[in-house]
Amino acid sequence: MGIVKISEHMHENLRIASDALSRSINAQAEHWMRIGMLAELHPGLNHNDISRLLIRAELAGGLDLKQLSELADLSQGFKPHAVAGAKS
């Protein structure tokens, strides 16, 4: 665990969102980081897809970057061992 410094403005946004969604400020920040991480890794997924992916990851034992990437690849039909441009 570490300390992450954020702006006062973002902290206020976190406080408002965490109150509205009945989460701690830290839990809200972690939720937004998960969503953002997956959105950057898989820009083709929408928020609904990402939410389902997070639920599947939790059911599979927790949040792990490698596992999330593999689940996202499977949900998009991506073959991790396929080479771009190679014929199947």
Contacts in CASP RR format, 6 or more apart in sequence:
PFRMAT RR
TARGET T0000
AUTHOR 0000-0000-0000
METHOD contacts of the structure
MODEL  1
MGIVKISEHMHENLRIASDALSRSINAQAEHWMRIGMLAELHPGLNHNDI
SRLLIRAELAGGLDLKQLSELADLSQGFKPHAVAGAKS
4 29 0 8 1.000
6 14 0 8 1.000
6 29 0 8 1.000
11 25 0 8 1.000
14 25 0 8 1.000
14 28 0 8 1.000
14 29 0 8 1.000
14 32 0 8 1.000
15 25 0 8 1.000
17 23 0 8 1.000
17 28 0 8 1.000
17 32 0 8 1.000
18 24 0 8 1.000
18 25 0 8 1.000
18 27 0 8 1.000
18 28 0 8 1.000
21 28 0 8 1.000
23 31 0 8 1.000
34 54 0 8 1.000
34 63 0 8 1.000
35 47 0 8 1.000
35 50 0 8 1.000
37 65 0 8 1.000
37 68 0 8 1.000
38 45 0 8 1.000
38 50 0 8 1.000
38 53 0 8 1.000
38 54 0 8 1.000
38 68 0 8 1.000
38 72 0 8 1.000
39 45 0 8 1.000
39 50 0 8 1.000
41 68 0 8 1.000
41 69 0 8 1.000
41 72 0 8 1.000
42 50 0 8 1.000
42 72 0 8 1.000
42 76 0 8 1.000
44 76 0 8 1.000
45 53 0 8 1.000
45 72 0 8 1.000
45 75 0 8 1.000
45 76 0 8 1.000
49 75 0 8 1.000
52 75 0 8 1.000
53 68 0 8 1.000
53 71 0 8 1.000
53 72 0 8 1.000
53 75 0 8 1.000
54 63 0 8 1.000
54 68 0 8 1.000
56 71 0 8 1.000
57 63 0 8 1.000
57 64 0 8 1.000
57 67 0 8 1.000
57 68 0 8 1.000
57 71 0 8 1.000
60 67 0 8 1.000
60 71 0 8 1.000
70 80 0 8 1.000
72 78 0 8 1.000
73 79 0 8 1.000
73 80 0 8 1.000
79 88 0 8 1.000
82 88 0 8 1.000
END
